[in-house]
Amino acid sequence: LDEHRSPPQAPGFGPSRIPALVENIDLYPTILDLVGLPSPAHVQGRSMVPLMKGKTASSKSAIFARYLYMDTVRYQDKQYTSFCRLDR
C-alpha cells in the first residue's frame, strides 16, 4: 500500500487482535456476515464477527494448517509442526 491509502478494514471495526484461534477458512463467512449475507451450507469456516464485536463466542480449540512441507496443529497454549520432504 502507498502512504496515502489505509489498509482495508471492515466498516465499523478498527485494526485489532482477537484472542481466539481462527483460520483462513473463516474469512469467507466473515465477509458474508459483514455484508449481511447468509453463509452457504457447504462453507466450513465460521464468521469472526462475534469475536470482532468482543462478544464471548466459542472459538475453536485447535486449528490446522499446511504449508509446503509443514503440517501444524495449534492450540491456545502450544503447537506441533511436522516437516516432511519425501523427495530427499
N, C-alpha and C positions, 0 to 999 in steps of 0.2 A: 504494500500500500504506500501511496505517496504521502507526503506530510500534510496534505490538505484534506485527506479523506479519513474518516473514522473507520475502525474495524466494524464489520456488520454486527448488529445486535438485534435481539427480539424487541419489538415495541413494548415499552413499559418495564424493561429489565436493563440494568446496567451490568457491566462485567462483574462476575463474582465466581466463587468456587462453592461447590456443594459437597458436603462431606458424605458422599454416597458413592457406591460403585455403579458406574454407568458404562455403556459400551457404544461404539459407533452405530450399532444396530438400533439404538434408542433415538438417533437423530431424526429419522423419518417420522415416527409417530409424534415426536415433539413438535416438528414443523407443522404437521397436520393439526395438532391440538392448538397451536398458536394462531393458525388462520381459521379455526373453527370448524374444521372438517373431521369426520369420524375416521378412525383408523380401520382399514380393511381387516377382515377376519384372519387373513393369511399372514399379516405382519407379526413378527415375533418380538420386536422391541417394545419398550414401554415409554410413554411420554415422560419427560423430565420436568414438565411444567409444574406439577405439585411440589417437586423438590425445589424448583426455582422460586416458587412463591413462599418457600420457607415452611410449608406445612409438613407435619410429621407424616410422611408417606413411607410405606415399606419400600426398602431398596433391596437390591439383590445381595445374597450372602456371598456370592462368588461370581467372578467374570472370567471369561475365557478369551484368549487372543492367539492368533497365529500370524507370524510374520517371517517370510522366507524360511529359514531353518529352525525357527523357535516356536515352541508352544508354551503358553503361560497360563497358569491358573492363579488368580489373585483374590485374596481375601482382605478384609478390612485391615488386618494387622500383619499379614505375611503374603509372600508369593512364591510360587515354584515355577521355574523355567527350565525347559528341556531343550538342548541344542542337538540337532541331528542332521548330519550330512552323509547321505548314503553313497555319494559319488566319490568319496575319498578312501 
